[in-house]
């Protein structure tokens, strides 16, 4: 893996970890929320999960592209 690809991968993994932590925080709040806070917690969890999913897909696509470029250069 090139240095550039490695650096991008590290940044993507860091971002994924941050997104995962946000989802976990919202999940914990969701478990502990009262009926009146349910909608806010549900919405926050959904948004955090969607952001994690988008970041995951983006990272996966980048890694696939880097792998394709590597195989073409061999």
mmCIF file of the N, C-alpha and C atoms, coordinates in Angstrom:
data_MODEL
# 
_entry.id   MODEL 
# 
loop_
_atom_site.group_PDB 
_atom_site.id 
_atom_site.type_symbol 
_atom_site.label_atom_id 
_atom_site.label_alt_id 
_atom_site.label_comp_id 
_atom_site.label_asym_id 
_atom_site.label_entity_id 
_atom_site.label_seq_id 
_atom_site.pdbx_PDB_ins_code 
_atom_site.Cartn_x 
_atom_site.Cartn_y 
_atom_site.Cartn_z 
_atom_site.occupancy 
_atom_site.B_iso_or_equiv 
_atom_site.pdbx_formal_charge 
_atom_site.auth_seq_id 
_atom_site.auth_comp_id 
_atom_site.auth_asym_id 
_atom_site.auth_atom_id 
_atom_site.pdbx_PDB_model_num 
ATOM 1   N N  . UNK A 1 1  ? 0.854   -1.176 0.000   1.00 0.00 ? 1  UNK A N  1 
ATOM 2   C CA . UNK A 1 1  ? 0.000   0.000  0.000   1.00 0.00 ? 1  UNK A CA 1 
ATOM 3   C C  . UNK A 1 1  ? 0.900   1.240  0.000   1.00 0.00 ? 1  UNK A C  1 
ATOM 4   N N  . UNK A 1 2  ? 0.596   2.192  -0.849  1.00 0.00 ? 2  UNK A N  1 
ATOM 5   C CA . UNK A 1 2  ? 1.401   3.412  -0.925  1.00 0.00 ? 2  UNK A CA 1 
ATOM 6   C C  . UNK A 1 2  ? 1.205   4.239  0.346   1.00 0.00 ? 2  UNK A C  1 
ATOM 7   N N  . UNK A 1 3  ? 2.143   5.160  0.570   1.00 0.00 ? 3  UNK A N  1 
ATOM 8   C CA . UNK A 1 3  ? 2.044   6.024  1.753   1.00 0.00 ? 3  UNK A CA 1 
ATOM 9   C C  . UNK A 1 3  ? 0.770   6.865  1.723   1.00 0.00 ? 3  UNK A C  1 
ATOM 10  N N  . UNK A 1 4  ? 0.411   7.346  0.553   1.00 0.00 ? 4  UNK A N  1 
ATOM 11  C CA . UNK A 1 4  ? -0.810  8.149  0.416   1.00 0.00 ? 4  UNK A CA 1 
ATOM 12  C C  . UNK A 1 4  ? -2.045  7.317  0.734   1.00 0.00 ? 4  UNK A C  1 
ATOM 13  N N  . UNK A 1 5  ? -2.097  6.118  0.186   1.00 0.00 ? 5  UNK A N  1 
ATOM 14  C CA . UNK A 1 5  ? -3.234  5.233  0.446   1.00 0.00 ? 5  UNK A CA 1 
ATOM 15  C C  . UNK A 1 5  ? -3.287  4.858  1.919   1.00 0.00 ? 5  UNK A C  1 
ATOM 16  N N  . UNK A 1 6  ? -2.130  4.613  2.511   1.00 0.00 ? 6  UNK A N  1 
ATOM 17  C CA . UNK A 1 6  ? -2.082  4.262  3.933   1.00 0.00 ? 6  UNK A CA 1 
ATOM 18  C C  . UNK A 1 6  ? -2.589  5.421  4.793   1.00 0.00 ? 6  UNK A C  1 
ATOM 19  N N  . UNK A 1 7  ? -2.167  6.631  4.441   1.00 0.00 ? 7  UNK A N  1 
ATOM 20  C CA . UNK A 1 7  ? -2.608  7.811  5.192   1.00 0.00 ? 7  UNK A CA 1 
ATOM 21  C C  . UNK A 1 7  ? -4.119  8.008  5.065   1.00 0.00 ? 7  UNK A C  1 
ATOM 22  N N  . UNK A 1 8  ? -4.641  7.852  3.834   1.00 0.00 ? 8  UNK A N  1 
ATOM 23  C CA . UNK A 1 8  ? -6.093  7.979  3.635   1.00 0.00 ? 8  UNK A CA 1 
ATOM 24  C C  . UNK A 1 8  ? -6.837  6.904  4.397   1.00 0.00 ? 8  UNK A C  1 
ATOM 25  N N  . UNK A 1 9  ? -6.295  5.701  4.401   1.00 0.00 ? 9  UNK A N  1 
ATOM 26  C CA . UNK A 1 9  ? -6.935  4.608  5.135   1.00 0.00 ? 9  UNK A CA 1 
ATOM 27  C C  . UNK A 1 9  ? -6.966  4.906  6.624   1.00 0.00 ? 9  UNK A C  1 
ATOM 28  N N  . UNK A 1 10 ? -5.873  5.432  7.157   1.00 0.00 ? 10 UNK A N  1 
ATOM 29  C CA . UNK A 1 10 ? -5.816  5.770  8.580   1.00 0.00 ? 10 UNK A CA 1 
ATOM 30  C C  . UNK A 1 10 ? -6.845  6.847  8.925   1.00 0.00 ? 10 UNK A C  1 
ATOM 31  N N  . UNK A 1 11 ? -6.942  7.852  8.063   1.00 0.00 ? 11 UNK A N  1 
ATOM 32  C CA . UNK A 1 11 ? -7.922  8.920  8.302   1.00 0.00 ? 11 UNK A CA 1 
ATOM 33  C C  . UNK A 1 11 ? -9.348  8.371  8.225   1.00 0.00 ? 11 UNK A C  1 
ATOM 34  N N  . UNK A 1 12 ? -9.583  7.490  7.276   1.00 0.00 ? 12 UNK A N  1 
ATOM 35  C CA . UNK A 1 12 ? -10.913 6.895  7.144   1.00 0.00 ? 12 UNK A CA 1 
ATOM 36  C C  . UNK A 1 12 ? -11.249 6.045  8.360   1.00 0.00 ? 12 UNK A C  1 
ATOM 37  N N  . UNK A 1 13 ? -10.277 5.263  8.825   1.00 0.00 ? 13 UNK A N  1 
ATOM 38  C CA . UNK A 1 13 ? -10.514 4.443  10.013  1.00 0.00 ? 13 UNK A CA 1 
ATOM 39  C C  . UNK A 1 13 ? -10.777 5.308  11.239  1.00 0.00 ? 13 UNK A C  1 
ATOM 40  N N  . UNK A 1 14 ? -10.044 6.405  11.360  1.00 0.00 ? 14 UNK A N  1 
ATOM 41  C CA . UNK A 1 14 ? -10.266 7.324  12.474  1.00 0.00 ? 14 UNK A CA 1 
ATOM 42  C C  . UNK A 1 14 ? -11.679 7.900  12.418  1.00 0.00 ? 14 UNK A C  1 
ATOM 43  N N  . UNK A 1 15 ? -12.097 8.279  11.228  1.00 0.00 ? 15 UNK A N  1 
ATOM 44  C CA . UNK A 1 15 ? -13.447 8.812  11.055  1.00 0.00 ? 15 UNK A CA 1 
ATOM 45  C C  . UNK A 1 15 ? -14.497 7.752  11.377  1.00 0.00 ? 15 UNK A C  1 
ATOM 46  N N  . UNK A 1 16 ? -14.263 6.521  10.947  1.00 0.00 ? 16 UNK A N  1 
ATOM 47  C CA . UNK A 1 16 ? -15.189 5.432  11.263  1.00 0.00 ? 16 UNK A CA 1 
ATOM 48  C C  . UNK A 1 16 ? -15.296 5.220  12.767  1.00 0.00 ? 16 UNK A C  1 
ATOM 49  N N  . UNK A 1 17 ? -14.171 5.279  13.445  1.00 0.00 ? 17 UNK A N  1 
ATOM 50  C CA . UNK A 1 17 ? -14.190 5.118  14.913  1.00 0.00 ? 17 UNK A CA 1 
ATOM 51  C C  . UNK A 1 17 ? -15.005 6.226  15.574  1.00 0.00 ? 17 UNK A C  1 
ATOM 52  N N  . UNK A 1 18 ? -14.841 7.466  15.077  1.00 0.00 ? 18 UNK A N  1 
ATOM 53  C CA . UNK A 1 18 ? -15.611 8.581  15.625  1.00 0.00 ? 18 UNK A CA 1 
ATOM 54  C C  . UNK A 1 18 ? -17.097 8.373  15.382  1.00 0.00 ? 18 UNK A C  1 
ATOM 55  N N  . UNK A 1 19 ? -17.451 7.961  14.179  1.00 0.00 ? 19 UNK A N  1 
ATOM 56  C CA . UNK A 1 19 ? -18.858 7.726  13.861  1.00 0.00 ? 19 UNK A CA 1 
ATOM 57  C C  . UNK A 1 19 ? -19.420 6.592  14.714  1.00 0.00 ? 19 UNK A C  1 
ATOM 58  N N  . UNK A 1 20 ? -18.628 5.548  14.896  1.00 0.00 ? 20 UNK A N  1 
ATOM 59  C CA . UNK A 1 20 ? -19.068 4.420  15.718  1.00 0.00 ? 20 UNK A CA 1 
ATOM 60  C C  . UNK A 1 20 ? -19.321 4.879  17.158  1.00 0.00 ? 20 UNK A C  1 
ATOM 61  N N  . UNK A 1 21 ? -18.450 5.735  17.669  1.00 0.00 ? 21 UNK A N  1 
ATOM 62  C CA . UNK A 1 21 ? -18.622 6.257  19.029  1.00 0.00 ? 21 UNK A CA 1 
ATOM 63  C C  . UNK A 1 21 ? -19.909 7.085  19.126  1.00 0.00 ? 21 UNK A C  1 
ATOM 64  N N  . UNK A 1 22 ? -20.210 7.871  18.102  1.00 0.00 ? 22 UNK A N  1 
ATOM 65  C CA . UNK A 1 22 ? -21.451 8.654  18.106  1.00 0.00 ? 22 UNK A CA 1 
ATOM 66  C C  . UNK A 1 22 ? -22.672 7.738  18.119  1.00 0.00 ? 22 UNK A C  1 
ATOM 67  N N  . UNK A 1 23 ? -22.627 6.700  17.307  1.00 0.00 ? 23 UNK A N  1 
ATOM 68  C CA . UNK A 1 23 ? -23.746 5.746  17.285  1.00 0.00 ? 23 UNK A CA 1 
ATOM 69  C C  . UNK A 1 23 ? -23.888 5.105  18.657  1.00 0.00 ? 23 UNK A C  1 
ATOM 70  N N  . UNK A 1 24 ? -22.773 4.713  19.252  1.00 0.00 ? 24 UNK A N  1 
ATOM 71  C CA . UNK A 1 24 ? -22.813 4.088  20.577  1.00 0.00 ? 24 UNK A CA 1 
ATOM 72  C C  . UNK A 1 24 ? -23.403 5.038  21.614  1.00 0.00 ? 24 UNK A C  1 
ATOM 73  N N  . UNK A 1 25 ? -23.009 6.307  21.569  1.00 0.00 ? 25 UNK A N  1 
ATOM 74  C CA . UNK A 1 25 ? -23.553 7.295  22.515  1.00 0.00 ? 25 UNK A CA 1 
ATOM 75  C C  . UNK A 1 25 ? -25.055 7.456  22.340  1.00 0.00 ? 25 UNK A C  1 
ATOM 76  N N  . UNK A 1 26 ? -25.487 7.544  21.103  1.00 0.00 ? 26 UNK A N  1 
ATOM 77  C CA . UNK A 1 26 ? -26.918 7.677  20.867  1.00 0.00 ? 26 UNK A CA 1 
ATOM 78  C C  . UNK A 1 26 ? -27.666 6.411  21.286  1.00 0.00 ? 26 UNK A C  1 
ATOM 79  N N  . UNK A 1 27 ? -27.056 5.278  21.063  1.00 0.00 ? 27 UNK A N  1 
ATOM 80  C CA . UNK A 1 27 ? -27.687 4.023  21.467  1.00 0.00 ? 27 UNK A CA 1 
ATOM 81  C C  . UNK A 1 27 ? -27.855 3.972  22.985  1.00 0.00 ? 27 UNK A C  1 
ATOM 82  N N  . UNK A 1 28 ? -26.826 4.381  23.706  1.00 0.00 ? 28 UNK A N  1 
ATOM 83  C CA . UNK A 1 28 ? -26.916 4.392  25.174  1.00 0.00 ? 28 UNK A CA 1 
ATOM 84  C C  . UNK A 1 28 ? -28.007 5.352  25.631  1.00 0.00 ? 28 UNK A C  1 
ATOM 85  N N  . UNK A 1 29 ? -28.071 6.528  25.001  1.00 0.00 ? 29 UNK A N  1 
ATOM 86  C CA . UNK A 1 29 ? -29.122 7.478  25.354  1.00 0.00 ? 29 UNK A CA 1 
ATOM 87  C C  . UNK A 1 29 ? -30.493 6.905  25.017  1.00 0.00 ? 29 UNK A C  1 
ATOM 88  N N  . UNK A 1 30 ? -30.574 6.232  23.901  1.00 0.00 ? 30 UNK A N  1 
ATOM 89  C CA . UNK A 1 30 ? -31.829 5.624  23.476  1.00 0.00 ? 30 UNK A CA 1 
ATOM 90  C C  . UNK A 1 30 ? -32.305 4.610  24.512  1.00 0.00 ? 30 UNK A C  1 
ATOM 91  N N  . UNK A 1 31 ? -31.407 3.795  25.014  1.00 0.00 ? 31 UNK A N  1 
ATOM 92  C CA . UNK A 1 31 ? -31.770 2.789  26.018  1.00 0.00 ? 31 UNK A CA 1 
ATOM 93  C C  . UNK A 1 31 ? -32.255 3.431  27.309  1.00 0.00 ? 31 UNK A C  1 
ATOM 94  N N  . UNK A 1 32 ? -31.694 4.578  27.653  1.00 0.00 ? 32 UNK A N  1 
ATOM 95  C CA . UNK A 1 32 ? -32.003 5.213  28.931  1.00 0.00 ? 32 UNK A CA 1 
ATOM 96  C C  . UNK A 1 32 ? -33.062 6.318  28.822  1.00 0.00 ? 32 UNK A C  1 
ATOM 97  N N  . UNK A 1 33 ? -33.528 6.603  27.642  1.00 0.00 ? 33 UNK A N  1 
ATOM 98  C CA . UNK A 1 33 ? -34.424 7.738  27.459  1.00 0.00 ? 33 UNK A CA 1 
ATOM 99  C C  . UNK A 1 33 ? -35.830 7.451  27.978  1.00 0.00 ? 33 UNK A C  1 
ATOM 100 N N  . UNK A 1 34 ? -36.464 8.508  28.409  1.00 0.00 ? 34 UNK A N  1 
ATOM 101 C CA . UNK A 1 34 ? -37.858 8.418  28.853  1.00 0.00 ? 34 UNK A CA 1 
ATOM 102 C C  . UNK A 1 34 ? -38.761 8.479  27.634  1.00 0.00 ? 34 UNK A C  1 
ATOM 103 N N  . UNK A 1 35 ? -40.023 8.237  27.839  1.00 0.00 ? 35 UNK A N  1 
ATOM 104 C CA . UNK A 1 35 ? -40.985 8.270  26.730  1.00 0.00 ? 35 UNK A CA 1 
ATOM 105 C C  . UNK A 1 35 ? -41.000 9.639  26.059  1.00 0.00 ? 35 UNK A C  1 
ATOM 106 N N  . UNK A 1 36 ? -40.847 10.703 26.840  1.00 0.00 ? 36 UNK A N  1 
ATOM 107 C CA . UNK A 1 36 ? -40.899 12.055 26.255  1.00 0.00 ? 36 UNK A CA 1 
ATOM 108 C C  . UNK A 1 36 ? -39.658 12.360 25.415  1.00 0.00 ? 36 UNK A C  1 
ATOM 109 N N  . UNK A 1 37 ? -38.557 11.701 25.708  1.00 0.00 ? 37 UNK A N  1 
ATOM 110 C CA . UNK A 1 37 ? -37.315 11.951 24.966  1.00 0.00 ? 37 UNK A CA 1 
ATOM 111 C C  . UNK A 1 37 ? -37.103 10.918 23.861  1.00 0.00 ? 37 UNK A C  1 
ATOM 112 N N  . UNK A 1 38 ? -38.015 9.974  23.757  1.00 0.00 ? 38 UNK A N  1 
ATOM 113 C CA . UNK A 1 38 ? -37.842 8.874  22.809  1.00 0.00 ? 38 UNK A CA 1 
ATOM 114 C C  . UNK A 1 38 ? -37.629 9.353  21.372  1.00 0.00 ? 38 UNK A C  1 
ATOM 115 N N  . UNK A 1 39 ? -38.461 10.265 20.894  1.00 0.00 ? 39 UNK A N  1 
ATOM 116 C CA . UNK A 1 39 ? -38.383 10.706 19.505  1.00 0.00 ? 39 UNK A CA 1 
ATOM 117 C C  . UNK A 1 39 ? -37.042 11.382 19.213  1.00 0.00 ? 39 UNK A C  1 
ATOM 118 N N  . UNK A 1 40 ? -36.592 12.239 20.106  1.00 0.00 ? 40 UNK A N  1 
ATOM 119 C CA . UNK A 1 40 ? -35.304 12.916 19.908  1.00 0.00 ? 40 UNK A CA 1 
ATOM 120 C C  . UNK A 1 40 ? -34.164 11.911 19.890  1.00 0.00 ? 40 UNK A C  1 
ATOM 121 N N  . UNK A 1 41 ? -34.191 10.978 20.808  1.00 0.00 ? 41 UNK A N  1 
ATOM 122 C CA . UNK A 1 41 ? -33.136 9.960  20.872  1.00 0.00 ? 41 UNK A CA 1 
ATOM 123 C C  . UNK A 1 41 ? -33.173 9.077  19.622  1.00 0.00 ? 41 UNK A C  1 
ATOM 124 N N  . UNK A 1 42 ? -34.360 8.696  19.186  1.00 0.00 ? 42 UNK A N  1 
ATOM 125 C CA . UNK A 1 42 ? -34.488 7.853  18.000  1.00 0.00 ? 42 UNK A CA 1 
ATOM 126 C C  . UNK A 1 42 ? -33.953 8.569  16.769  1.00 0.00 ? 42 UNK A C  1 
ATOM 127 N N  . UNK A 1 43 ? -34.296 9.841  16.632  1.00 0.00 ? 43 UNK A N  1 
ATOM 128 C CA . UNK A 1 43 ? -33.835 10.624 15.488  1.00 0.00 ? 43 UNK A CA 1 
ATOM 129 C C  . UNK A 1 43 ? -32.315 10.772 15.521  1.00 0.00 ? 43 UNK A C  1 
ATOM 130 N N  . UNK A 1 44 ? -31.770 11.070 16.687  1.00 0.00 ? 44 UNK A N  1 
ATOM 131 C CA . UNK A 1 44 ? -30.319 11.213 16.817  1.00 0.00 ? 44 UNK A CA 1 
ATOM 132 C C  . UNK A 1 44 ? -29.595 9.923  16.486  1.00 0.00 ? 44 UNK A C  1 
ATOM 133 N N  . UNK A 1 45 ? -30.125 8.814  16.968  1.00 0.00 ? 45 UNK A N  1 
ATOM 134 C CA . UNK A 1 45 ? -29.524 7.521  16.670  1.00 0.00 ? 45 UNK A CA 1 
ATOM 135 C C  . UNK A 1 45 ? -29.576 7.243  15.172  1.00 0.00 ? 45 UNK A C  1 
ATOM 136 N N  . UNK A 1 46 ? -30.712 7.500  14.558  1.00 0.00 ? 46 UNK A N  1 
ATOM 137 C CA . UNK A 1 46 ? -30.859 7.261  13.120  1.00 0.00 ? 46 UNK A CA 1 
ATOM 138 C C  . UNK A 1 46 ? -29.869 8.093  12.315  1.00 0.00 ? 46 UNK A C  1 
ATOM 139 N N  . UNK A 1 47 ? -29.717 9.353  12.677  1.00 0.00 ? 47 UNK A N  1 
ATOM 140 C CA . UNK A 1 47 ? -28.782 10.223 11.966  1.00 0.00 ? 47 UNK A CA 1 
ATOM 141 C C  . UNK A 1 47 ? -27.341 9.760  12.158  1.00 0.00 ? 47 UNK A C  1 
ATOM 142 N N  . UNK A 1 48 ? -26.988 9.379  13.379  1.00 0.00 ? 48 UNK A N  1 
ATOM 143 C CA . UNK A 1 48 ? -25.626 8.904  13.646  1.00 0.00 ? 48 UNK A CA 1 
ATOM 144 C C  . UNK A 1 48 ? -25.353 7.604  12.902  1.00 0.00 ? 48 UNK A C  1 
ATOM 145 N N  . UNK A 1 49 ? -26.332 6.721  12.873  1.00 0.00 ? 49 UNK A N  1 
ATOM 146 C CA . UNK A 1 49 ? -26.161 5.452  12.169  1.00 0.00 ? 49 UNK A CA 1 
ATOM 147 C C  . UNK A 1 49 ? -26.024 5.685  10.664  1.00 0.00 ? 49 UNK A C  1 
ATOM 148 N N  . UNK A 1 50 ? -26.798 6.593  10.127  1.00 0.00 ? 50 UNK A N  1 
ATOM 149 C CA . UNK A 1 50 ? -26.721 6.907  8.697   1.00 0.00 ? 50 UNK A CA 1 
ATOM 150 C C  . UNK A 1 50 ? -25.353 7.482  8.354   1.00 0.00 ? 50 UNK A C  1 
ATOM 151 N N  . UNK A 1 51 ? -24.832 8.366  9.188   1.00 0.00 ? 51 UNK A N  1 
ATOM 152 C CA . UNK A 1 51 ? -23.505 8.943  8.949   1.00 0.00 ? 51 UNK A CA 1 
ATOM 153 C C  . UNK A 1 51 ? -22.431 7.855  8.987   1.00 0.00 ? 51 UNK A C  1 
ATOM 154 N N  . UNK A 1 52 ? -22.536 6.938  9.931   1.00 0.00 ? 52 UNK A N  1 
ATOM 155 C CA . UNK A 1 52 ? -21.600 5.821  10.008  1.00 0.00 ? 52 UNK A CA 1 
ATOM 156 C C  . UNK A 1 52 ? -21.687 4.967  8.752   1.00 0.00 ? 52 UNK A C  1 
ATOM 157 N N  . UNK A 1 53 ? -22.882 4.676  8.315   1.00 0.00 ? 53 UNK A N  1 
ATOM 158 C CA . UNK A 1 53 ? -23.080 3.857  7.123   1.00 0.00 ? 53 UNK A CA 1 
ATOM 159 C C  . UNK A 1 53 ? -22.477 4.523  5.885   1.00 0.00 ? 53 UNK A C  1 
ATOM 160 N N  . UNK A 1 54 ? -22.695 5.814  5.728   1.00 0.00 ? 54 UNK A N  1 
ATOM 161 C CA . UNK A 1 54 ? -22.150 6.542  4.582   1.00 0.00 ? 54 UNK A CA 1 
ATOM 162 C C  . UNK A 1 54 ? -20.623 6.539  4.625   1.00 0.00 ? 54 UNK A C  1 
ATOM 163 N N  . UNK A 1 55 ? -20.047 6.774  5.816   1.00 0.00 ? 55 UNK A N  1 
ATOM 164 C CA . UNK A 1 55 ? -18.597 6.779  5.945   1.00 0.00 ? 55 UNK A CA 1 
ATOM 165 C C  . UNK A 1 55 ? -18.025 5.401  5.654   1.00 0.00 ? 55 UNK A C  1 
ATOM 166 N N  . UNK A 1 56 ? -18.694 4.371  6.134   1.00 0.00 ? 56 UNK A N  1 
ATOM 167 C CA . UNK A 1 56 ? -18.256 3.000  5.884   1.00 0.00 ? 56 UNK A CA 1 
ATOM 168 C C  . UNK A 1 56 ? -18.220 2.724  4.377   1.00 0.00 ? 56 UNK A C  1 
ATOM 169 N N  . UNK A 1 57 ? -19.304 3.051  3.686   1.00 0.00 ? 57 UNK A N  1 
ATOM 170 C CA . UNK A 1 57 ? -19.381 2.816  2.247   1.00 0.00 ? 57 UNK A CA 1 
ATOM 171 C C  . UNK A 1 57 ? -18.309 3.602  1.492   1.00 0.00 ? 57 UNK A C  1 
ATOM 172 N N  . UNK A 1 58 ? -18.077 4.829  1.905   1.00 0.00 ? 58 UNK A N  1 
ATOM 173 C CA . UNK A 1 58 ? -17.057 5.660  1.266   1.00 0.00 ? 58 UNK A CA 1 
ATOM 174 C C  . UNK A 1 58 ? -15.670 5.065  1.463   1.00 0.00 ? 58 UNK A C  1 
ATOM 175 N N  . UNK A 1 59 ? -15.378 4.627  2.671   1.00 0.00 ? 59 UNK A N  1 
ATOM 176 C CA . UNK A 1 59 ? -14.077 4.025  2.966   1.00 0.00 ? 59 UNK A CA 1 
ATOM 177 C C  . UNK A 1 59 ? -13.896 2.737  2.186   1.00 0.00 ? 59 UNK A C  1 
ATOM 178 N N  . UNK A 1 60 ? -14.925 1.927  2.138   1.00 0.00 ? 60 UNK A N  1 
ATOM 179 C CA . UNK A 1 60 ? -14.857 0.671  1.402   1.00 0.00 ? 60 UNK A CA 1 
ATOM 180 C C  . UNK A 1 60 ? -14.590 0.939  -0.082  1.00 0.00 ? 60 UNK A C  1 
ATOM 181 N N  . UNK A 1 61 ? -15.249 1.934  -0.639  1.00 0.00 ? 61 UNK A N  1 
ATOM 182 C CA . UNK A 1 61 ? -15.067 2.279  -2.052  1.00 0.00 ? 61 UNK A CA 1 
ATOM 183 C C  . UNK A 1 61 ? -13.633 2.749  -2.306  1.00 0.00 ? 61 UNK A C  1 
ATOM 184 N N  . UNK A 1 62 ? -13.109 3.602  -1.431  1.00 0.00 ? 62 UNK A N  1 
ATOM 185 C CA . UNK A 1 62 ? -11.742 4.088  -1.585  1.00 0.00 ? 62 UNK A CA 1 
ATOM 186 C C  . UNK A 1 62 ? -10.737 2.943  -1.526  1.00 0.00 ? 62 UNK A C  1 
ATOM 187 N N  . UNK A 1 63 ? -10.922 2.042  -0.583  1.00 0.00 ? 63 UNK A N  1 
ATOM 188 C CA . UNK A 1 63 ? -10.002 0.916  -0.461  1.00 0.00 ? 63 UNK A CA 1 
ATOM 189 C C  . UNK A 1 63 ? -10.075 0.014  -1.685  1.00 0.00 ? 63 UNK A C  1 
ATOM 190 N N  . UNK A 1 64 ? -11.270 -0.188 -2.212  1.00 0.00 ? 64 UNK A N  1 
ATOM 191 C CA . UNK A 1 64 ? -11.423 -0.992 -3.427  1.00 0.00 ? 64 UNK A CA 1 
ATOM 192 C C  . UNK A 1 64 ? -10.722 -0.320 -4.607  1.00 0.00 ? 64 UNK A C  1 
ATOM 193 N N  . UNK A 1 65 ? -10.862 1.001  -4.707  1.00 0.00 ? 65 UNK A N  1 
ATOM 194 C CA . UNK A 1 65 ? -10.207 1.728  -5.795  1.00 0.00 ? 65 UNK A CA 1 
ATOM 195 C C  . UNK A 1 65 ? -8.699  1.642  -5.675  1.00 0.00 ? 65 UNK A C  1 
ATOM 196 N N  . UNK A 1 66 ? -8.177  1.787  -4.438  1.00 0.00 ? 66 UNK A N  1 
ATOM 197 C CA . UNK A 1 66 ? -6.742  1.677  -4.217  1.00 0.00 ? 66 UNK A CA 1 
ATOM 198 C C  . UNK A 1 66 ? -6.243  0.276  -4.566  1.00 0.00 ? 66 UNK A C  1 
ATOM 199 N N  . UNK A 1 67 ? -6.997  -0.745 -4.236  1.00 0.00 ? 67 UNK A N  1 
ATOM 200 C CA . UNK A 1 67 ? -6.621  -2.113 -4.550  1.00 0.00 ? 67 UNK A CA 1 
ATOM 201 C C  . UNK A 1 67 ? -6.602  -2.310 -6.068  1.00 0.00 ? 67 UNK A C  1 
ATOM 202 N N  . UNK A 1 68 ? -7.556  -1.733 -6.761  1.00 0.00 ? 68 UNK A N  1 
ATOM 203 C CA . UNK A 1 68 ? -7.610  -1.831 -8.222  1.00 0.00 ? 68 UNK A CA 1 
ATOM 204 C C  . UNK A 1 68 ? -6.428  -1.139 -8.869  1.00 0.00 ? 68 UNK A C  1 
ATOM 205 N N  . UNK A 1 69 ? -6.062  0.014  -8.359  1.00 0.00 ? 69 UNK A N  1 
ATOM 206 C CA . UNK A 1 69 ? -4.906  0.745  -8.894  1.00 0.00 ? 69 UNK A CA 1 
ATOM 207 C C  . UNK A 1 69 ? -3.617  -0.044 -8.661  1.00 0.00 ? 69 UNK A C  1 
ATOM 208 N N  . UNK A 1 70 ? -3.519  -0.662 -7.495  1.00 0.00 ? 70 UNK A N  1 
ATOM 209 C CA . UNK A 1 70 ? -2.326  -1.464 -7.176  1.00 0.00 ? 70 UNK A CA 1 
ATOM 210 C C  . UNK A 1 70 ? -2.206  -2.636 -8.122  1.00 0.00 ? 70 UNK A C  1 
ATOM 211 N N  . UNK A 1 71 ? -3.322  -3.323 -8.369  1.00 0.00 ? 71 UNK A N  1 
ATOM 212 C CA . UNK A 1 71 ? -3.274  -4.505 -9.234  1.00 0.00 ? 71 UNK A CA 1 
ATOM 213 C C  . UNK A 1 71 ? -2.985  -4.116 -10.684 1.00 0.00 ? 71 UNK A C  1 
ATOM 214 N N  . UNK A 1 72 ? -3.424  -2.932 -11.094 1.00 0.00 ? 72 UNK A N  1 
ATOM 215 C CA . UNK A 1 72 ? -3.138  -2.468 -12.450 1.00 0.00 ? 72 UNK A CA 1 
ATOM 216 C C  . UNK A 1 72 ? -1.670  -2.104 -12.629 1.00 0.00 ? 72 UNK A C  1 
ATOM 217 N N  . UNK A 1 73 ? -1.030  -1.657 -11.558 1.00 0.00 ? 73 UNK A N  1 
ATOM 218 C CA . UNK A 1 73 ? 0.365   -1.219 -11.659 1.00 0.00 ? 73 UNK A CA 1 
ATOM 219 C C  . UNK A 1 73 ? 1.345   -2.383 -11.581 1.00 0.00 ? 73 UNK A C  1 
ATOM 220 N N  . UNK A 1 74 ? 0.853   -3.558 -11.261 1.00 0.00 ? 74 UNK A N  1 
ATOM 221 C CA . UNK A 1 74 ? 1.736   -4.718 -11.121 1.00 0.00 ? 74 UNK A CA 1 
ATOM 222 C C  . UNK A 1 74 ? 1.981   -5.357 -12.456 1.00 0.00 ? 74 UNK A C  1 
# 
